[in-house]
Amino acid sequence: MTNVLLTFPIKERFRNALKDQFPKVNFDFSDTIEGADEKEVEILVTYGSDLTEKVLDGLTELKWVMVASAGVDQMPLAGLGERGILVTNVSGIHKTPMAESILAHILSLNRALPIIQEQQKQKIWEKMKSNELKGSTALILGPGSIGGEVGRLLQAFGVNTIGCSRSGNRHDGMHEDILFNEIENTLPRADYVISVLPSTSETRWLLDESHFEKMKKTAVFMNFGRGDLVRERVVVHALQNEQIAHAVLDVFEQEPLPSDSPLWELSNCTVSPHVSALSAKYVERALEIFKENLEMWLSGDEGYKNVIETDRGY
Amino acid sequence: MTNVLLTFPIKERFRNALKDQFPKVNFDFSDTIEGADEKEVEILVTYGSDLTEKVLDGLTELKWVMVASAGVDQMPLAGLGERGILVTNVSGIHKTPMAESILAHILSLNRALPIIQEQQKQKIWEKMKSNELKGSTALILGPGSIGGEVGRLLQAFGVNTIGCSRSGNRHDGMHEDILFNEIENTLPRADYVISVLPSTSETRWLLDESHFEKMKKTAVFMNFGRGDLVRERVVVHALQNEQIAHAVLDVFEQEPLPSDSPLWELSNCTVSPHVSALSAKYVERALEIFKENLEMWLSGDEGYKNVIETDRGY
Protein backbone atom coordinates (compact mmCIF):
# COMPACT_ATOMS: atom_id res chain seq x y z
CA MET A 1 0.00 0.00 0.00
CA THR A 2 1.11 3.52 -0.83
CA ASN A 3 0.79 5.80 2.21
CA VAL A 4 -0.51 9.28 1.44
CA LEU A 5 -0.83 11.95 4.13
CA LEU A 6 -2.99 14.97 3.37
CA THR A 7 -2.60 17.93 5.70
CA PHE A 8 -4.31 19.91 2.91
CA PRO A 9 -7.82 20.09 4.39
CA ILE A 10 -10.58 18.80 2.12
CA LYS A 11 -14.26 18.07 2.58
CA GLU A 12 -15.76 14.63 3.22
CA ARG A 13 -17.04 14.26 -0.35
CA PHE A 14 -13.57 14.90 -1.74
CA ARG A 15 -12.06 12.37 0.71
CA ASN A 16 -14.54 9.72 -0.33
CA ALA A 17 -13.96 10.39 -4.01
CA LEU A 18 -10.22 9.87 -3.52
CA LYS A 19 -10.72 6.59 -1.66
CA ASP A 20 -13.13 5.35 -4.32
CA GLN A 21 -10.85 6.23 -7.19
CA PHE A 22 -7.69 4.80 -5.58
CA PRO A 23 -8.68 1.71 -3.55
CA LYS A 24 -5.07 0.54 -3.32
CA VAL A 25 -3.86 3.74 -1.68
CA ASN A 26 -3.91 4.33 2.06
CA PHE A 27 -5.12 7.92 2.60
CA ASP A 28 -4.52 9.60 5.95
CA PHE A 29 -6.43 12.88 6.38
CA SER A 30 -4.93 14.81 9.26
CA ASP A 31 -5.23 18.30 10.68
CA THR A 32 -1.56 18.32 11.55
CA ILE A 33 1.77 17.03 10.30
CA GLU A 34 2.78 16.06 13.87
CA GLY A 35 3.33 12.34 14.24
CA ALA A 36 3.84 11.93 10.50
CA ASP A 37 7.30 10.45 11.15
CA GLU A 38 5.65 7.31 12.47
CA LYS A 39 3.38 6.84 9.47
CA GLU A 40 5.84 5.80 6.74
CA VAL A 41 4.48 8.59 4.57
CA GLU A 42 5.46 8.21 0.91
CA ILE A 43 3.37 11.07 -0.46
CA LEU A 44 2.54 14.31 1.37
CA VAL A 45 -0.19 16.68 0.18
CA THR A 46 0.17 20.02 1.97
CA TYR A 47 -0.34 23.78 1.65
CA GLY A 48 3.41 23.85 2.31
CA SER A 49 4.20 25.76 5.46
CA ASP A 50 3.96 22.73 7.80
CA LEU A 51 6.86 20.98 6.08
CA THR A 52 9.87 22.32 7.94
CA GLU A 53 13.45 21.01 7.70
CA LYS A 54 12.94 19.28 11.01
CA VAL A 55 9.75 17.51 9.93
CA LEU A 56 11.44 16.55 6.67
CA ASP A 57 14.27 14.84 8.63
CA GLY A 58 11.73 12.51 10.21
CA LEU A 59 9.97 11.52 6.99
CA THR A 60 12.46 8.91 5.80
CA GLU A 61 10.05 7.26 3.36
CA LEU A 62 8.93 10.51 1.72
CA LYS A 63 9.25 10.45 -2.08
CA TRP A 64 6.78 13.08 -3.30
CA VAL A 65 5.47 16.35 -1.89
CA MET A 66 2.42 17.75 -3.61
CA VAL A 67 2.07 21.41 -2.60
CA ALA A 68 -1.52 22.64 -2.96
CA SER A 69 -0.28 26.17 -3.60
CA ALA A 70 1.66 28.00 -6.28
CA GLY A 71 4.44 29.49 -4.16
CA VAL A 72 7.08 27.09 -2.85
CA ASP A 73 9.42 29.77 -1.51
CA GLN A 74 8.65 28.79 2.09
CA MET A 75 9.51 25.12 1.49
CA PRO A 76 12.83 23.46 2.47
CA LEU A 77 13.71 23.14 -1.21
CA ALA A 78 17.41 22.42 -0.68
CA GLY A 79 16.67 19.50 1.64
CA LEU A 80 14.03 18.15 -0.71
CA GLY A 81 16.43 18.43 -3.63
CA GLU A 82 19.26 16.64 -1.81
CA ARG A 83 16.97 13.74 -0.99
CA GLY A 84 15.72 13.53 -4.57
CA ILE A 85 12.13 14.04 -3.48
CA LEU A 86 9.67 14.92 -6.22
CA VAL A 87 7.99 18.29 -5.61
CA THR A 88 4.90 19.33 -7.55
CA ASN A 89 2.56 22.28 -7.10
CA VAL A 90 -0.75 23.49 -8.47
CA SER A 91 0.41 26.63 -10.23
CA GLY A 92 -1.98 26.28 -13.18
CA ILE A 93 -5.09 26.51 -11.05
CA HIS A 94 -4.46 30.09 -10.05
CA LYS A 95 -4.53 31.51 -13.50
CA THR A 96 -8.28 32.01 -13.83
CA PRO A 97 -9.04 33.67 -10.48
CA MET A 98 -5.82 35.70 -10.52
CA ALA A 99 -6.26 36.94 -14.07
CA GLU A 100 -9.89 37.81 -13.27
CA SER A 101 -8.76 39.71 -10.15
CA ILE A 102 -6.13 41.65 -12.06
CA LEU A 103 -8.59 42.58 -14.81
CA ALA A 104 -11.18 43.49 -12.15
CA HIS A 105 -8.81 45.99 -10.53
CA ILE A 106 -7.69 47.49 -13.84
CA LEU A 107 -11.24 47.94 -15.13
CA SER A 108 -12.55 49.14 -11.79
CA LEU A 109 -9.97 51.94 -11.64
CA ASN A 110 -10.52 52.89 -15.28
CA ARG A 111 -14.27 53.01 -14.97
CA ALA A 112 -14.16 54.84 -11.61
CA LEU A 113 -15.93 52.13 -9.57
CA PRO A 114 -14.34 53.15 -6.24
CA ILE A 115 -15.69 56.69 -6.76
CA ILE A 116 -19.12 55.36 -7.75
CA GLN A 117 -19.14 53.31 -4.53
CA GLU A 118 -18.20 56.33 -2.38
CA GLN A 119 -20.73 58.61 -4.07
CA GLN A 120 -23.53 56.10 -3.52
CA LYS A 121 -22.90 56.15 0.23
CA GLN A 122 -23.48 59.88 0.22
CA LYS A 123 -26.30 59.70 -2.34
CA ILE A 124 -24.31 61.86 -4.72
CA TRP A 125 -25.44 61.86 -8.37
CA GLU A 126 -22.47 63.30 -10.22
CA LYS A 127 -20.41 62.44 -13.27
CA MET A 128 -16.73 61.68 -12.69
CA LYS A 129 -13.60 61.26 -14.79
CA SER A 130 -13.51 57.90 -16.47
CA ASN A 131 -10.99 56.31 -18.83
CA GLU A 132 -10.89 53.57 -21.41
CA LEU A 133 -8.63 50.57 -21.17
CA LYS A 134 -8.59 50.10 -24.93
CA GLY A 135 -5.40 51.30 -26.58
CA SER A 136 -3.24 51.26 -23.45
CA THR A 137 -0.03 49.30 -22.89
CA ALA A 138 0.71 46.71 -20.19
CA LEU A 139 4.10 45.41 -19.13
CA ILE A 140 3.68 41.98 -17.57
CA LEU A 141 6.53 40.74 -15.40
CA GLY A 142 6.31 36.95 -15.48
CA PRO A 143 4.50 35.92 -18.67
CA GLY A 144 3.96 32.30 -17.60
CA SER A 145 0.67 30.57 -16.95
CA ILE A 146 -0.93 33.42 -14.97
CA GLY A 147 0.78 36.25 -16.83
CA GLY A 148 -0.15 34.70 -20.15
CA GLU A 149 -3.80 34.54 -19.12
CA VAL A 150 -3.65 38.18 -18.04
CA GLY A 151 -2.11 39.03 -21.41
CA ARG A 152 -4.74 37.10 -23.35
CA LEU A 153 -7.57 38.90 -21.56
CA LEU A 154 -5.94 42.32 -21.88
CA GLN A 155 -5.52 41.73 -25.60
CA ALA A 156 -9.27 41.06 -25.86
CA PHE A 157 -9.72 44.60 -24.48
CA GLY A 158 -7.39 46.03 -27.12
CA VAL A 159 -4.39 46.43 -24.83
CA ASN A 160 -0.84 46.18 -26.14
CA THR A 161 0.96 43.55 -24.01
CA ILE A 162 4.68 43.24 -23.32
CA GLY A 163 5.97 40.18 -21.48
CA CYS A 164 9.15 40.34 -19.42
CA SER A 165 11.00 37.16 -18.47
CA ARG A 166 14.51 35.87 -17.77
CA SER A 167 14.62 34.20 -21.19
CA GLY A 168 12.98 36.94 -23.22
CA ASN A 169 11.38 34.12 -25.23
CA ARG A 170 8.13 34.48 -27.11
CA HIS A 171 5.18 33.94 -24.75
CA ASP A 172 1.47 33.42 -25.36
CA GLY A 173 -0.66 36.48 -24.67
CA MET A 174 2.19 38.90 -25.41
CA HIS A 175 2.62 41.14 -28.43
CA GLU A 176 6.25 41.64 -27.48
CA ASP A 177 8.75 39.92 -25.15
CA ILE A 178 11.65 41.52 -23.33
CA LEU A 179 14.40 40.48 -20.89
CA PHE A 180 14.66 41.48 -17.22
CA ASN A 181 17.46 43.92 -18.07
CA GLU A 182 15.22 45.70 -20.56
CA ILE A 183 12.62 46.66 -17.95
CA GLU A 184 13.90 50.18 -17.32
CA ASN A 185 13.91 51.08 -21.00
CA THR A 186 10.40 49.72 -21.44
CA LEU A 187 8.75 51.32 -18.39
CA PRO A 188 8.17 54.73 -20.03
CA ARG A 189 5.80 53.02 -22.49
CA ALA A 190 3.72 51.15 -19.90
CA ASP A 191 0.34 52.29 -18.58
CA TYR A 192 0.20 49.15 -16.40
CA VAL A 193 3.16 47.43 -14.77
CA ILE A 194 1.90 44.06 -13.55
CA SER A 195 4.04 41.55 -11.69
CA VAL A 196 3.03 37.93 -11.20
CA LEU A 197 6.63 36.84 -10.63
CA PRO A 198 7.44 34.10 -8.11
CA SER A 199 10.05 34.76 -5.43
CA THR A 200 13.44 33.55 -6.63
CA SER A 201 17.01 34.78 -6.27
CA GLU A 202 16.57 36.64 -9.54
CA THR A 203 13.27 38.35 -8.76
CA ARG A 204 13.97 39.32 -5.15
CA TRP A 205 14.16 43.15 -4.92
CA LEU A 206 14.19 43.26 -8.72
CA LEU A 207 12.53 46.70 -8.73
CA ASP A 208 13.91 49.76 -6.98
CA GLU A 209 13.61 53.56 -6.96
CA SER A 210 15.10 53.88 -10.42
CA HIS A 211 12.29 51.82 -11.90
CA PHE A 212 9.55 53.92 -10.36
CA GLU A 213 11.26 57.05 -11.63
CA LYS A 214 11.00 55.67 -15.16
CA MET A 215 7.28 54.92 -14.93
CA LYS A 216 4.61 57.22 -16.35
CA LYS A 217 2.95 59.57 -13.86
CA THR A 218 -0.32 58.01 -15.00
CA ALA A 219 0.94 54.43 -14.59
CA VAL A 220 -0.65 51.81 -12.34
CA PHE A 221 1.72 49.40 -10.60
CA MET A 222 0.27 46.02 -9.64
CA ASN A 223 2.05 43.38 -7.57
CA PHE A 224 0.25 40.03 -7.56
CA GLY A 225 3.39 37.88 -7.40
CA ARG A 226 5.46 38.05 -4.22
CA GLY A 227 6.06 40.83 -1.72
CA ASP A 228 9.83 40.71 -2.03
CA LEU A 229 9.79 42.09 -5.58
CA VAL A 230 10.25 45.63 -4.24
CA ARG A 231 10.77 47.26 -0.83
CA GLU A 232 7.56 48.65 0.64
CA ARG A 233 9.25 52.00 1.31
CA VAL A 234 10.02 52.33 -2.42
CA VAL A 235 6.36 51.92 -3.36
CA VAL A 236 5.25 54.23 -0.55
CA HIS A 237 7.69 56.89 -1.73
CA ALA A 238 6.50 56.62 -5.33
CA LEU A 239 2.85 56.91 -4.27
CA GLN A 240 3.37 59.75 -1.80
CA ASN A 241 5.26 61.73 -4.43
CA GLU A 242 2.79 60.80 -7.17
CA GLN A 243 5.51 59.38 -9.36
CA ILE A 244 2.79 56.97 -10.46
CA ALA A 245 -1.00 57.25 -10.35
CA HIS A 246 -1.92 54.16 -8.34
CA ALA A 247 -0.69 50.87 -6.92
CA VAL A 248 -2.75 47.71 -6.47
CA LEU A 249 -0.98 45.31 -4.11
CA ASP A 250 -2.08 41.78 -3.32
CA VAL A 251 1.28 40.78 -1.79
CA PHE A 252 3.53 42.61 0.66
CA GLU A 253 7.02 42.60 2.10
CA GLN A 254 5.39 41.53 5.36
CA GLU A 255 2.07 39.67 5.51
CA PRO A 256 -0.37 40.31 7.02
CA LEU A 257 0.39 43.94 6.23
CA PRO A 258 1.26 45.59 9.59
CA SER A 259 -1.34 48.09 10.77
CA ASP A 260 1.27 50.86 10.86
CA SER A 261 2.07 50.50 7.16
CA PRO A 262 1.44 53.79 5.31
CA LEU A 263 0.00 51.77 2.41
CA TRP A 264 -3.31 51.27 4.23
CA GLU A 265 -4.13 54.98 4.20
CA LEU A 266 -2.76 56.09 0.85
CA SER A 267 -5.69 57.08 -1.34
CA ASN A 268 -3.78 56.00 -4.45
CA CYS A 269 -3.08 52.50 -3.12
CA THR A 270 -5.38 49.48 -3.11
CA VAL A 271 -4.53 46.98 -0.36
CA SER A 272 -5.79 43.51 -1.25
CA PRO A 273 -5.11 40.95 1.51
CA HIS A 274 -3.46 38.28 -0.68
CA VAL A 275 -6.82 37.08 -2.00
CA SER A 276 -6.45 37.27 -5.77
CA ALA A 277 -6.02 33.51 -6.17
CA LEU A 278 -9.05 32.64 -4.05
CA SER A 279 -11.77 30.70 -5.76
CA ALA A 280 -14.68 28.52 -4.77
CA LYS A 281 -13.22 26.00 -7.23
CA TYR A 282 -9.75 25.89 -5.67
CA VAL A 283 -9.81 22.55 -3.85
CA GLU A 284 -11.55 20.78 -6.70
CA ARG A 285 -8.93 21.95 -9.18
CA ALA A 286 -6.00 21.16 -6.89
CA LEU A 287 -7.28 17.62 -6.44
CA GLU A 288 -7.69 17.19 -10.19
CA ILE A 289 -3.99 17.87 -10.64
CA PHE A 290 -3.10 15.62 -7.72
CA LYS A 291 -5.19 12.75 -9.05
CA GLU A 292 -3.63 12.97 -12.51
CA ASN A 293 -0.16 12.85 -11.00
CA LEU A 294 -1.12 10.07 -8.60
CA GLU A 295 -2.35 7.92 -11.51
CA MET A 296 1.05 8.34 -13.12
CA TRP A 297 2.85 7.64 -9.84
CA LEU A 298 1.01 4.36 -9.36
CA SER A 299 1.40 3.20 -12.94
CA GLY A 300 5.07 4.14 -12.99
CA ASP A 301 4.63 6.65 -15.82
CA GLU A 302 6.63 9.83 -16.05
CA GLY A 303 5.51 13.26 -17.22
CA TYR A 304 4.11 14.64 -13.97
CA LYS A 305 2.29 17.95 -14.09
CA ASN A 306 3.73 21.01 -12.34
CA VAL A 307 7.09 19.60 -11.29
CA ILE A 308 9.17 22.11 -9.31
CA GLU A 309 12.89 22.24 -9.99
CA THR A 310 14.11 22.51 -6.42
CA ASP A 311 17.33 24.33 -7.34
CA ARG A 312 15.50 26.93 -9.42
CA GLY A 313 12.53 27.33 -7.12
CA TYR A 314 9.72 27.20 -9.72
CA MET B 1 -22.99 77.60 -47.98
CA THR B 2 -24.32 74.80 -45.83
CA ASN B 3 -25.31 76.11 -42.40
CA VAL B 4 -24.40 73.82 -39.51
CA LEU B 5 -25.35 74.66 -35.94
CA LEU B 6 -23.55 72.76 -33.16
CA THR B 7 -25.09 73.02 -29.71
CA PHE B 8 -22.96 69.96 -28.91
CA PRO B 9 -20.13 71.69 -27.00
CA ILE B 10 -16.65 71.02 -28.37
CA LYS B 11 -13.22 72.46 -27.68
CA GLU B 12 -11.46 75.08 -29.77
CA ARG B 13 -9.12 72.58 -31.41
CA PHE B 14 -12.06 70.48 -32.58
CA ARG B 15 -13.82 73.59 -33.92
CA ASN B 16 -10.76 74.61 -35.88
CA ALA B 17 -10.30 71.12 -37.27
CA LEU B 18 -13.88 71.13 -38.55
CA LYS B 19 -13.46 74.53 -40.20
CA ASP B 20 -10.19 73.45 -41.81
CA GLN B 21 -11.60 70.21 -43.14
CA PHE B 22 -14.82 71.75 -44.46
CA PRO B 23 -14.03 75.26 -45.74
CA LYS B 24 -17.31 75.47 -47.67
CA VAL B 25 -19.44 74.85 -44.60
CA ASN B 26 -20.62 77.62 -42.30
CA PHE B 27 -20.22 76.33 -38.72
CA ASP B 28 -22.06 78.06 -35.90
CA PHE B 29 -20.91 76.98 -32.42
CA SER B 30 -23.50 78.03 -29.87
CA ASP B 31 -24.21 77.38 -26.22
CA THR B 32 -27.91 77.43 -26.87
CA ILE B 33 -30.46 76.54 -29.53
CA GLU B 34 -32.33 79.78 -28.91
CA GLY B 35 -32.40 82.00 -31.94
CA ALA B 36 -31.68 79.06 -34.24
CA ASP B 37 -34.87 79.79 -36.17
CA GLU B 38 -33.24 82.91 -37.63
CA LYS B 39 -30.13 81.08 -38.81
CA GLU B 40 -31.43 78.95 -41.70
CA VAL B 41 -29.93 75.89 -40.03
CA GLU B 42 -29.69 72.93 -42.41
CA ILE B 43 -27.75 70.61 -40.10
CA LEU B 44 -28.05 70.51 -36.31
CA VAL B 45 -25.48 68.73 -34.11
CA THR B 46 -26.89 68.33 -30.59
CA TYR B 47 -26.93 66.15 -27.49
CA GLY B 48 -30.65 65.97 -28.22
CA SER B 49 -32.64 67.39 -25.37
CA ASP B 50 -32.65 70.98 -26.67
CA LEU B 51 -34.59 70.02 -29.81
CA THR B 52 -38.18 70.28 -28.67
CA GLU B 53 -41.25 70.14 -30.92
CA LYS B 54 -41.54 73.92 -30.60
CA VAL B 55 -37.92 74.52 -31.65
CA LEU B 56 -38.38 72.09 -34.52
CA ASP B 57 -41.35 74.11 -35.80
CA GLY B 58 -39.11 77.13 -36.23
CA LEU B 59 -36.30 75.34 -38.08
CA THR B 60 -37.85 75.34 -41.52
CA GLU B 61 -34.59 74.65 -43.37
CA LEU B 62 -33.55 71.73 -41.15
CA LYS B 63 -32.68 68.59 -43.12
CA TRP B 64 -30.40 66.59 -40.81
CA VAL B 65 -30.13 66.21 -37.05
CA MET B 66 -26.95 64.58 -35.82
CA VAL B 67 -27.51 63.49 -32.20
CA ALA B 68 -24.21 63.17 -30.29
CA SER B 69 -25.76 60.52 -28.05
CA ALA B 70 -27.08 56.99 -28.42
CA GLY B 71 -30.56 57.46 -26.99
CA VAL B 72 -33.05 59.38 -29.13
CA ASP B 73 -36.07 58.63 -26.95
CA GLN B 74 -36.31 62.27 -25.82
CA MET B 75 -36.34 63.57 -29.39
CA PRO B 76 -39.49 64.68 -31.26
CA LEU B 77 -39.15 61.68 -33.56
CA ALA B 78 -42.68 61.84 -34.98
CA GLY B 79 -42.22 65.45 -36.04
CA LEU B 80 -38.81 64.72 -37.52
CA GLY B 81 -40.20 61.74 -39.40
CA GLU B 82 -43.15 63.73 -40.83
CA ARG B 83 -40.80 66.37 -42.16
CA GLY B 84 -38.49 63.73 -43.68
CA ILE B 85 -35.53 64.99 -41.68
CA LEU B 86 -32.52 62.68 -41.54
CA VAL B 87 -31.66 61.66 -37.97
CA THR B 88 -28.33 60.05 -37.14
CA ASN B 89 -26.74 59.26 -33.79
CA VAL B 90 -23.37 58.08 -32.47
CA SER B 91 -24.44 54.73 -31.07
CA GLY B 92 -21.22 52.91 -32.06
CA ILE B 93 -18.98 55.11 -29.93
CA HIS B 94 -20.43 53.92 -26.68
CA LYS B 95 -19.58 50.31 -27.10
CA THR B 96 -16.04 50.42 -25.74
CA PRO B 97 -16.60 52.46 -22.54
CA MET B 98 -19.94 50.77 -21.85
CA ALA B 99 -18.68 47.25 -22.36
CA GLU B 100 -15.66 48.06 -20.18
CA SER B 101 -17.97 49.43 -17.47
CA ILE B 102 -20.20 46.37 -17.56
CA LEU B 103 -17.22 44.01 -17.36
CA ALA B 104 -15.73 46.15 -14.57
CA HIS B 105 -18.87 45.76 -12.44
CA ILE B 106 -19.17 42.02 -13.11
CA LEU B 107 -15.53 41.31 -12.28
CA SER B 108 -15.49 43.66 -9.32
CA LEU B 109 -18.44 41.84 -7.70
CA ASN B 110 -16.99 38.41 -8.47
CA ARG B 111 -13.59 39.25 -7.10
CA ALA B 112 -15.01 41.03 -4.03
CA LEU B 113 -13.49 44.45 -4.77
CA PRO B 114 -16.15 46.40 -2.82
CA ILE B 115 -15.32 44.30 0.27
CA ILE B 116 -11.58 44.77 -0.27
CA GLN B 117 -12.18 48.54 -0.44
CA GLU B 118 -14.22 48.54 2.78
CA GLN B 119 -11.72 46.33 4.64
CA GLN B 120 -8.84 48.60 3.67
CA LYS B 121 -10.56 51.58 5.30
CA GLN B 122 -10.65 49.65 8.55
CA LYS B 123 -7.20 48.11 8.05
CA ILE B 124 -8.71 44.64 8.10
CA TRP B 125 -6.56 41.81 6.70
CA GLU B 126 -9.05 39.02 6.12
CA LYS B 127 -9.92 36.61 3.35
CA MET B 128 -13.42 36.87 1.90
CA LYS B 129 -15.66 34.84 -0.39
CA SER B 130 -14.67 35.23 -4.00
CA ASN B 131 -16.05 33.71 -7.20
CA GLU B 132 -14.92 33.04 -10.72
CA LEU B 133 -16.63 34.48 -13.76
CA LYS B 134 -15.46 31.60 -15.96
CA GLY B 135 -18.15 29.06 -16.71
CA SER B 136 -21.11 31.30 -15.90
CA THR B 137 -23.97 32.28 -18.23
CA ALA B 138 -25.04 35.76 -19.29
CA LEU B 139 -28.34 36.77 -20.88
CA ILE B 140 -27.83 39.98 -22.85
CA LEU B 141 -30.96 41.95 -23.69
CA GLY B 142 -30.08 43.95 -26.79
CA PRO B 143 -27.26 42.18 -28.63
CA GLY B 144 -26.45 45.08 -30.96
CA SER B 145 -23.27 47.11 -31.09
CA ILE B 146 -22.84 47.49 -27.32
CA GLY B 147 -24.35 44.14 -26.36
CA GLY B 148 -22.22 42.38 -28.95
CA GLU B 149 -19.08 43.94 -27.51
CA VAL B 150 -20.15 42.86 -24.01
CA GLY B 151 -20.73 39.35 -25.37
CA ARG B 152 -17.36 39.23 -27.11
CA LEU B 153 -15.53 40.22 -23.92
CA LEU B 154 -17.55 37.84 -21.73
CA GLN B 155 -16.72 35.02 -24.12
CA ALA B 156 -13.02 35.78 -23.66
CA PHE B 157 -13.59 35.11 -19.95
CA GLY B 158 -15.23 31.76 -20.73
CA VAL B 159 -18.81 32.95 -20.20
CA ASN B 160 -21.71 31.40 -22.10
CA THR B 161 -23.60 34.27 -23.80
CA ILE B 162 -27.24 34.37 -24.84
CA GLY B 163 -28.50 37.31 -26.88
CA CYS B 164 -32.13 38.40 -26.71
CA SER B 165 -33.62 40.58 -29.45
CA ARG B 166 -36.92 41.26 -31.24
CA SER B 167 -35.72 39.31 -34.28
CA GLY B 168 -34.03 36.44 -32.49
CA ASN B 169 -31.46 36.56 -35.30
CA ARG B 170 -27.90 35.36 -34.92
CA HIS B 171 -25.73 38.10 -33.37
CA ASP B 172 -21.97 38.49 -32.96
CA GLY B 173 -20.70 37.77 -29.48
CA MET B 174 -23.56 35.39 -28.67
CA HIS B 175 -23.44 31.62 -28.38
CA GLU B 176 -27.21 31.54 -28.62
CA ASP B 177 -29.97 33.94 -29.69
CA ILE B 178 -33.52 34.11 -28.36
CA LEU B 179 -36.65 36.21 -28.89
CA PHE B 180 -38.17 38.67 -26.40
CA ASN B 181 -40.96 36.21 -25.62
CA GLU B 182 -38.40 33.56 -24.65
CA ILE B 183 -36.89 35.63 -21.83
CA GLU B 184 -38.88 34.06 -19.01
CA ASN B 185 -37.93 30.53 -20.02
CA THR B 186 -34.28 31.48 -20.30
CA LEU B 187 -33.91 33.42 -17.04
CA PRO B 188 -33.44 30.33 -14.82
CA ARG B 189 -30.17 29.63 -16.67
CA ALA B 190 -28.68 33.12 -16.38
CA ASP B 191 -26.10 34.19 -13.80
CA TYR B 192 -26.11 37.69 -15.32
CA VAL B 193 -29.08 39.46 -16.85
CA ILE B 194 -27.70 42.48 -18.67
CA SER B 195 -29.85 45.02 -20.51
CA VAL B 196 -28.44 47.52 -22.96
CA LEU B 197 -31.81 47.97 -24.68
CA PRO B 198 -32.89 51.38 -25.98
CA SER B 199 -36.23 52.78 -24.93
CA THR B 200 -38.88 51.87 -27.52
CA SER B 201 -42.53 50.93 -27.40
CA GLU B 202 -41.46 47.28 -27.29
CA THR B 203 -38.88 47.57 -24.51
CA ARG B 204 -40.78 49.93 -22.20
CA TRP B 205 -41.68 48.03 -18.99
CA LEU B 206 -40.57 44.82 -20.71
CA LEU B 207 -39.57 43.26 -17.38
CA ASP B 208 -41.91 42.83 -14.43
CA GLU B 209 -42.27 40.85 -11.19
CA SER B 210 -42.69 37.56 -13.02
CA HIS B 211 -39.25 37.91 -14.59
CA PHE B 212 -37.50 38.53 -11.29
CA GLU B 213 -39.25 35.51 -9.82
CA LYS B 214 -37.72 33.38 -12.57
CA MET B 215 -34.16 34.60 -11.95
CA LYS B 216 -31.59 32.65 -9.94
CA LYS B 217 -31.18 33.72 -6.32
CA THR B 218 -27.50 34.18 -7.17
CA ALA B 219 -28.22 36.22 -10.31
CA VAL B 220 -26.96 39.74 -10.93
CA PHE B 221 -29.31 42.07 -12.81
CA MET B 222 -27.67 44.93 -14.70
CA ASN B 223 -29.51 47.76 -16.43
CA PHE B 224 -27.28 49.88 -18.66
CA GLY B 225 -29.92 50.61 -21.30
CA ARG B 226 -32.83 52.80 -20.27
CA GLY B 227 -34.60 53.28 -16.96
CA ASP B 228 -38.05 52.46 -18.33
CA LEU B 229 -37.18 48.78 -18.87
CA VAL B 230 -38.60 47.93 -15.44
CA ARG B 231 -40.38 49.78 -12.63
CA GLU B 232 -38.03 50.80 -9.83
CA ARG B 233 -40.37 49.27 -7.25
CA VAL B 234 -40.05 45.87 -8.97
CA VAL B 235 -36.26 45.94 -8.66
CA VAL B 236 -36.44 47.21 -5.08
CA HIS B 237 -38.82 44.39 -4.16
CA ALA B 238 -36.57 41.74 -5.75
CA LEU B 239 -33.52 43.10 -3.91
CA GLN B 240 -35.22 43.51 -0.55
CA ASN B 241 -36.52 39.96 -0.73
CA GLU B 242 -33.24 38.61 -2.06
CA GLN B 243 -34.91 37.11 -5.10
CA ILE B 244 -31.63 37.96 -6.80
CA ALA B 245 -28.15 38.54 -5.38
CA HIS B 246 -27.37 42.02 -6.70
CA ALA B 247 -28.38 44.75 -9.11
CA VAL B 248 -26.07 47.17 -10.89
CA LEU B 249 -28.03 50.09 -12.29
CA ASP B 250 -26.66 52.84 -14.51
CA VAL B 251 -30.10 54.06 -15.62
CA PHE B 252 -33.25 54.74 -13.61
CA GLU B 253 -36.96 55.35 -13.97
CA GLN B 254 -36.24 58.89 -12.81
CA GLU B 255 -32.86 60.57 -13.30
CA PRO B 256 -31.10 61.88 -11.30
CA LEU B 257 -32.18 59.15 -8.91
CA PRO B 258 -34.29 60.91 -6.21
CA SER B 259 -32.61 60.97 -2.81
CA ASP B 260 -35.54 59.12 -1.25
CA SER B 261 -35.15 56.12 -3.55
CA PRO B 262 -34.54 52.93 -1.52
CA LEU B 263 -31.97 51.86 -4.15
CA TRP B 264 -29.34 54.20 -2.70
CA GLU B 265 -29.17 52.32 0.60
CA LEU B 266 -29.64 48.72 -0.49
CA SER B 267 -26.40 46.86 0.16
CA ASN B 268 -27.10 44.56 -2.78
CA CYS B 269 -27.54 47.42 -5.24
CA THR B 270 -24.90 49.45 -7.04
CA VAL B 271 -26.10 52.91 -8.06
CA SER B 272 -24.07 54.24 -10.97
CA PRO B 273 -25.11 57.79 -11.97
CA HIS B 274 -25.54 57.14 -15.73
CA VAL B 275 -21.80 57.26 -16.35
CA SER B 276 -21.04 53.97 -18.08
CA ALA B 277 -20.71 55.58 -21.51
CA LEU B 278 -18.35 58.31 -20.31
CA SER B 279 -14.97 58.40 -21.93
CA ALA B 280 -12.19 60.89 -22.44
CA LYS B 281 -12.44 59.94 -26.12
CA TYR B 282 -16.16 60.66 -26.48
CA VAL B 283 -16.13 63.96 -28.36
CA GLU B 284 -13.35 62.87 -30.70
CA ARG B 285 -15.24 59.73 -31.68
CA ALA B 286 -18.57 61.53 -32.08
CA LEU B 287 -16.95 64.04 -34.42
CA GLU B 288 -15.36 61.25 -36.47
CA ILE B 289 -18.81 59.85 -37.21
CA PHE B 290 -20.18 63.33 -37.93
CA LYS B 291 -17.36 64.14 -40.33
CA GLU B 292 -17.81 60.92 -42.26
CA ASN B 293 -21.51 61.61 -42.65
CA LEU B 294 -20.90 65.27 -43.53
CA GLU B 295 -18.53 64.25 -46.33
CA MET B 296 -21.32 62.09 -47.77
CA TRP B 297 -23.89 64.85 -47.27
CA LEU B 298 -21.79 67.35 -49.20
CA SER B 299 -20.89 64.96 -52.00
CA GLY B 300 -24.49 63.76 -52.32
CA ASP B 301 -23.59 60.15 -51.49
CA GLU B 302 -25.91 57.91 -49.56
CA GLY B 303 -25.03 55.27 -46.97
CA TYR B 304 -24.92 57.45 -43.87
CA LYS B 305 -23.69 55.89 -40.65
CA ASN B 306 -26.05 55.41 -37.70
CA VAL B 307 -29.29 56.45 -39.36
CA ILE B 308 -32.25 56.35 -36.94
CA GLU B 309 -35.54 55.08 -38.26
CA THR B 310 -37.83 57.66 -36.69
CA ASP B 311 -40.88 55.36 -36.60
CA ARG B 312 -38.93 52.57 -34.88
CA GLY B 313 -36.92 54.77 -32.56
CA TYR B 314 -33.48 53.23 -33.10
Interface residues (C-beta under 8 A of the other chain):
Chain A: T96 P97 E100 S101 L103 A104 H105 L107 S108 N110 R111 A112 L113 P114 I116 Q117 Q119 Q120 K123 I124 W125 E126 K127 M128 K129 S130 N131 E132 L133 K134 R152 L153 A156 F157 G158 E255 P256 L257 S259 W264 T270 V271 S272 P273 V275 S276 L278 S279 A280 K281
Chain B: T96 P97 E100 S101 L103 A104 H105 L107 S108 N110 R111 A112 L113 P114 I116 Q117 Q119 Q120 K123 I124 W125 E126 K127 M128 K129 S130 N131 E132 L133 K134 R152 L153 A156 F157 G158 E255 P256 L257 S259 W264 T270 V271 S272 P273 V275 S276 L278 S279 A280 K281
